[in-house]
Amino acid sequence: MFSIVMKYSIEISLFLLCFPSFICTSQAASIFDIRENMEIVGKTETIKTVYEDTLIDLARSHNLGFTEIVSANRSVNKWLPGEGTTVLLPKAFIVPSNYLKKGMTINLAEYRGFFANGEQLITFPVGIGRMDWTIPLGVSKVDLKLENPAWYPPASVRQEYQEEGIYLAPVIPAGPDNPLGKLAMRLDIPGGYFIHGTNKPDGVGMQVSHGCIRLFPEDIRLIFSLTDIGLQVKIINEPFKIGILGNQIFLEIHDALSPEDINNSYKTVQAMIKNFVLERQIGSTVDWIKVKEVFEKKTGVPTMVAEIGTKTR
């Protein structure tokens, strides 16, 4: 049986042979070997912009979502960063604490998916539904895989278009105008929710869909090839994550999808850290000033907030 890495190499090699220009324009999803007690993967990088760059272009070329690159660079003009500006590429991730070891986990709050087979972990950016079209949280399964799918927009979506003066046909055939892209996988959730590609890659990393999860074309190609019918998919909404790397505790904070959610408060973060230290039975010195700073900035970048080995204060 091929490992994810081997299958991934074959998939990408064939893709590059067919589309050589892709080499210069986009990177692919990140893959990591699953280790015991693995809680943080990847590492942040920095680059210098050229005059033509925008953050949305840089996100696309480095396999990042738009929201995550903007959050990590809040002081940078997203449309005109300018020549020679330092941009941080947020490629380090705290793995969700209860991610599926064999399956797919989608964290809506960070616009990111995690696919695992027990040996390797793939992480990739996703686009999600707008607040009025959110996908239900919980565990479901893939029950259908489609190549070159047609799109049958529900009546509610067609009504929305009609109210904006736009006619939307009852069936959108496969092709460049189809928002599902070239590959789609249906979840066994009532309402017709899909994980699919897209004909508008710029929407990955944003709240723009009618509830479905959209991936970059190269990412859905890989994930589609590795997914069997029956694969479990877990949808979560965790804007706060915590994890250990070496003898340090890291905190990762994202903007809440709903500002009205009372669980997305600083007190919630404080309680999460205290419970984490207590459950792990580890002595540590928590830098609460740094914790407050991480909470307020919400860059989505894992930041060290405690050293293990001394008593919490």
C-alpha positions, 0 to 999 in steps of 0.5 A, a space after each residue: 500500500 502506498 503511503 500518503 507521501 508516495 501517492 502524493 509524490 505521484 499525484 503532484 508529479 503527474 500534475 506538474 507534467 500536465 501543467 508545468 506553469 503550476 511550478 512557478 505559481 502555487 505550492 501544494 498542501 503540507 504533509 507531516 509524519 504523525 509522531 507520538 504526542 505530535 501537537 505542533 507541525 510546520 514552521 513560519 517563514 518570511 519573505 520580501 514582497 515585490 511591487 506587484 504582490 498582494 497578500 491574496 496572490 502570496 496566499 495562493 502561491 504559498 498554499 495559504 488561505 486569504 484570512 490566515 495570511 491577512 491575520 498574520 500580517 495585520 500591519 501590512 496593506 493587503 492589496 498594496 504591501 509595497 516593494 520589500 515589505 516583510 510578510 510572514 507566512 503562517 505555516 506553523 499549526 497547532 493540530 486540533 486536540 481531538 482531530 481524527 487520526 484516520 479521517 478529515 478534520 475541518 476547523 472552521 475558525 482557522 479556515 483549515 483542514 487536516 487529513 490523516 491516515 494514521 501515518 501522515 497528516 496533510 493540512 490545507 486551507 479551506 473556504 467555508 460558508 457565510 454566517 447565514 450558510 454554516 455547515 453543521 458541526 459534528 462527525 459525518 461521512 463521505 458518501 459520494 465522490 464525483 468527477 466533473 460534477 454538475 451543480 444543482 443549486 437549492 431553491 434557497 440559493 436560487 432565491 437569493 440570486 433572484 433577489 439580487 436580480 441574477 438568474 441562476 439556472 436549476 442546473 450548472 453543468 461541469 465547466 469553468 462556471 461551476 463553483 464546485 470545480 472538477 472534483 466534489 465529495 458529498 457528506 451524509 449531512 442533510 442539506 447537500 453539503 460537499 467538500 469540493 474544488 472551486 472555479 474561484 481559488 481566491 475564495 479559499 480562506 474566506 467565508 464565501 460559500 453557501 455552506 460547503 467546504 472549498 479547496 484549492 484545485 491542487 489540494 482537492 485533487 490530492 485529498 480526493 485521490 486519498 479519500 474512500 467512501 465512508 471516510 469520517 469527516 469532523 467539522 469543528 469550530 475552535 478559534 483557540 488552540 494550545 499545544 506543547 513543543 519541546 518544553 514550551 507551551 504555545 497558544 494559537 488564537 483566531 478571530 471568532 466566526 461569530 463575535 457574539 459568541 460568549 465562549 470566545 472571551 479572554 476568560 475562556 482562554 485563561 481557563 483553557 490554559 489553566 485546565 491544560 496545565 492541570 490535566 497534563 500535570 505539568 509545572 509551568 510559568 505562564 506569561 499572562 502578559 503574552 497570553 493577553 497580547 496573543 488574544 488581542 492580536 489574534 494572528 493565528 500564529 502559534 506563540 510561546 506563552 509558557 515554559 514547562 518545568 516551573 510552577 504556574 503563576 
